[in-house]
């Protein structure tokens, strides 16, 4: 298992967080994730299970166009 954490936005979907991480709520309390090393975090704002993605982005036609700038 890698010790590296990665966060990848899926096109028009959630942020996928991979690796050994701790997810905290707004008050600093950790979410109970068990042994999960991958979670999908909502970025459309419409999920009924925030901060986690529940797939609602597909129903509301969420669109996001972020791209990393190219290194020139």
PETAPE-V380533 format. One record per residue. N is the residue number from 0. OMEGA is omega in degrees with one decimal (none if undefined). Layout:
BEGIN
[[N/OMEGA] [N/OMEGA]]
END
This chain:
BEGIN
[[0/179.7] [1/175.1] [2/-177.3] [3/175.9] [4/175.1] [5/175.9] [6/-177.0] [7/173.1] [8/174.5] [9/-176.4] [10/-179.6] [11/-178.4] [12/-173.8] [13/166.9] [14/173.3] [15/178.7] [16/-177.9] [17/174.5] [18/177.0] [19/-175.8] [20/172.4] [21/178.3] [22/-177.2] [23/174.0] [24/-175.2] [25/-179.3] [26/177.7] [27/178.6] [28/-179.1] [29/170.8] [30/176.2] [31/-177.2] [32/-178.0] [33/-178.8] [34/-177.6] [35/174.1] [36/175.4] [37/171.5] [38/176.3] [39/-179.4] [40/-178.8] [41/169.1] [42/176.2] [43/179.7] [44/-174.9] [45/-177.1] [46/174.8] [47/-179.2] [48/-179.3] [49/10.9] [50/-176.5] [51/178.2] [52/174.3] [53/177.8] [54/-178.0] [55/-179.8] [56/179.2] [57/-179.2] [58/-176.6] [59/179.0] [60/177.6] [61/177.0] [62/175.7] [63/-175.2] [64/-177.7] [65/173.7] [66/175.1] [67/178.7] [68/179.1] [69/178.1] [70/-178.0] [71/none]]
END
